[in-house]
Amino acid sequence: MDAPPLDTLTAALAADLDGAFPDLVRLLQDDLFSGALRLTGGWADAEDVAQEAFVRAYRALQGYPPERIRALRLRGWMWTIALNLCRNRARSRARRPETALGEGVEPPDTGVGPEQAALDADGSGRLGALVAGLPWAQRRGVVLRHVVGLSYEEIAAAVERPVGTVKADVHRGLARLRAAVGTEEAP
Amino acid sequence: MSDRPIGDLAALRRAAPSTLLPAVLTATGLADGYVTRPSPLGDVYVAFNDEGVSAVDVATDPARFEARFAERFGRPAVPAAALPEALAARIDRAIAEGRPGALPLDLRSVTPFQAAVLAKTAEIPRGEVRPYGWVAGEIGRPGATRAVGSALARNPVPVVIPCHRVVRSDGVLGRYSLGEDANKRRLLEMEGLDVDGLAALAARGVRLVGSDTTHVYCHPTCGHARRITDAHRVEFRSAADAERAGYRACLRCRPAAAA
């Protein structure tokens, strides 16, 4: 089932929250999960965060009058909710030394085929670990901009910071990643 | 400073697990989760939510079950990733015993009349049957026999609420909502009921049996009636006949309420 585009969804949610909410989940679940996966560093954490973020969003929408729902910028709003959850998970994960950041980012039960595993082993696996090692503000910016694909304006709204600050965070994060990749690629 | 991403950060995207949407919908109450469990009739679909079990159904495949559920309850049922162990044990026990017991049920979809019919039906012991008219009388609606039949036909949780134990007073088993009508006979026979014997009795016009030692009369399948030896068994065509003969109604199966 194809979900309607995001810009018509606010009207649908305002008119029939229960009927339209599953489409909100369908439309944003890959965004939420991918972002949470790279921000928390764990598959199970990402599943929990994405689920909890949608449940909180639903409960919040239940209390909003229709005009407020219609005026929502859904993508950024969802990330306002999800980022708090991600940050708490990332913090508690950092306190567990046995699970270093960046580990456990693949599904349990070897749901990954050999090709995907090989790809992760030499490509995104290492890059994912480097992203997971960035300071929080930079990681947040890089993941939301380049993994999730939010605009700077959406990110700024989600993190409640000026656009310029968000851009600077992303640039610094990318620079750090580039330096790390360069070091690793040097003979 | 370049904004050009390094490597392929977009390749760090992963599709959300297929369990995410069902988990969100069940957690928000927008959908019920469902599982399949073994039953005397083979695997049955069991749907549940925070209130309890909302539906028991048979279907040829999950898609058919989901369509039937959505049409009836106005919300989707989605496959549950996992069933809490305590709930699984209660479901299996309720299905095996043919009574809710400790299993919470979600009966919000039924009317107060239907709820009364279902609650009364849940009291009928395993291996015994009662006429539709008995249920009507017991809930204070004598004469609503037909409405009792309709309510039981809409029983959202068959087997767990044993609507198969309510039959026509003429000994015909009547319709059954779970799968095919023959399932009603299967369930009753698995509970040890002599269905043909009951039908033969009813065909002779016998509705009630009594003991000439205790002068108590019962439904033929009442646990007390089945202890009466042949030498002392007396047959009656109606409660009025039994009362005229000086018999009193059994306190356990309360046959006087039968229409």
Boltz contact constraints between the chains, C-beta under 6 A:
constraints:
  - contact:
      token1: [A, 18]
      token2: [B, 30]
      max_distance: 6.0
  - contact:
      token1: [A, 25]
      token2: [B, 21]
      max_distance: 6.0
  - contact:
      token1: [A, 25]
      token2: [B, 24]
      max_distance: 6.0
  - contact:
      token1: [A, 29]
      token2: [B, 16]
      max_distance: 6.0
  - contact:
      token1: [A, 29]
      token2: [B, 20]
      max_distance: 6.0
  - contact:
      token1: [A, 30]
      token2: [B, 15]
      max_distance: 6.0
  - contact:
      token1: [A, 30]
      token2: [B, 16]
      max_distance: 6.0
  - contact:
      token1: [A, 33]
      token2: [B, 16]
      max_distance: 6.0
  - contact:
      token1: [A, 34]
      token2: [B, 13]
      max_distance: 6.0
  - contact:
      token1: [A, 34]
      token2: [B, 14]
      max_distance: 6.0
  - contact:
      token1: [A, 37]
      token2: [B, 14]
      max_distance: 6.0
  - contact:
      token1: [A, 38]
      token2: [B, 12]
      max_distance: 6.0
  - contact:
      token1: [A, 50]
      token2: [B, 20]
      max_distance: 6.0
  - contact:
      token1: [A, 51]
      token2: [B, 23]
      max_distance: 6.0
  - contact:
      token1: [A, 51]
      token2: [B, 24]
      max_distance: 6.0
  - contact:
      token1: [A, 54]
      token2: [B, 24]
      max_distance: 6.0
  - contact:
      token1: [A, 55]
      token2: [B, 27]
      max_distance: 6.0
  - contact:
      token1: [A, 55]
      token2: [B, 28]
      max_distance: 6.0
  - contact:
      token1: [A, 58]
      token2: [B, 28]
      max_distance: 6.0
  - contact:
      token1: [A, 124]
      token2: [B, 11]
      max_distance: 6.0
  - contact:
      token1: [A, 124]
      token2: [B, 12]
      max_distance: 6.0
  - contact:
      token1: [A, 127]
      token2: [B, 7]
      max_distance: 6.0
  - contact:
      token1: [A, 128]
      token2: [B, 12]
      max_distance: 6.0
  - contact:
      token1: [A, 146]
      token2: [B, 5]
      max_distance: 6.0
  - contact:
      token1: [A, 146]
      token2: [B, 9]
      max_distance: 6.0
  - contact:
      token1: [A, 147]
      token2: [B, 9]
      max_distance: 6.0
  - contact:
      token1: [A, 147]
      token2: [B, 12]
      max_distance: 6.0
  - contact:
      token1: [A, 147]
      token2: [B, 13]
      max_distance: 6.0
  - contact:
      token1: [A, 171]
      token2: [B, 1]
      max_distance: 6.0
  - contact:
      token1: [A, 177]
      token2: [B, 6]
      max_distance: 6.0
  - contact:
      token1: [A, 178]
      token2: [B, 6]
      max_distance: 6.0
  - contact:
      token1: [A, 181]
      token2: [B, 6]
      max_distance: 6.0
